[in-house]
Amino acid sequence: MIRAITGTSFMHPNKALLCLAFSAVLWSTSGLFIKLIDLNPLAIAGMRSAIAASVMLLLMRGRLQFTWSFPQVSGALAYALTMILFVTATKMTTAANAILLQYTAPVFTALLGAWFLKERVSRFDWVIVGFVIGGMFLFFFDRISLSGVWGNIMAVGSGMTLSYFILCMRLQKNESPLETVIMGNLATMLICMPFYFQQVPTLFDGVTLIYMGVLQIGLSFIIFSTAIKFVAALDAILIQTLDPLLNPIWVYLIIGEVPGRWAIVGGLIVLSAVTVRNVYSNRQAHKEIPVAH
């Protein structure tokens, strides 16, 4: 089935939307399983990425092109830092805090684009940045432990590194993003290797890590990168919000973890502000690009 998806030159938009939704749902399970695995967070990040890289290399062999360009290599390092910071943040704070603070990445990307690509930051963007920063501060208003505070800080850090990763993807417009992701997973595997042997994984840990490496990262990203070519950008933007919306729901249903009141308010502000900005930016891009007839 994966070969049929990745090898296709055309995919019906409805099928592509289902594939994107499937990928987003798989991504949204990360918080739950990171919470359930009783291992050092760096061991989780490294083992998960090792399995994901193996799956991607196996399924995409013969179709990969590693250029070793600066955007590809630095993007891979940013991806590795994102994985490590996010997994650690999820262990230290609530899953809702980790995913929603990471979801600020598109706003940081806009600011980085102004710096690296000399793109103009509009007044609307600055308003959105203000809302996002305000929402981020609300996460720290709840009565959380010192560990939770550091978890929130790491989640913000993962949003910043993810924004740089996104920028590197934009700098590789005519290349496949899979090579950077594979390199990033391999880098994560190597960085985290010293933590693999601190604790012996249980059978549950092993099965869960296989699920996360094979499905939650490996296959989901391959399916996503293929299907996104056949849908409107606005549809892709809206479907991707399933990840931050569903992530804390799975954790609440299975573990019973509830984010603080201020975190919920801050999360709604961040989610709304980023989604509005993405929708607005997409519509502005359509106005500037002439439609072919």
Secondary structure, DSSP 8 states (H G I E B T S, - for coil): -HHHHHT-S---HHHHHHHHHHHHHHHHTHHHHHHH--S-HHHHHHHHHHHHHHHHHHHTTTS------HHHHHHHHHHHHHHHHHHHHHHHS-HHHHHHHHTTHHHHHHHHHHHHS-----HHHHHHHHHHHHHHHHTTSS---HHHHHHHHHHHHHHHHHHHHHHHHHTTTTS-THHHHHHHHHHHHHHHGGGTTSS---HHHHHHHHHIIIIIIIIHHHHHHHHGGGS-HHHHHHHHTHHHHHHHHHHHHHT-----HHHHHHHHHHHHHHHHHHHHHHHHHHHHS----
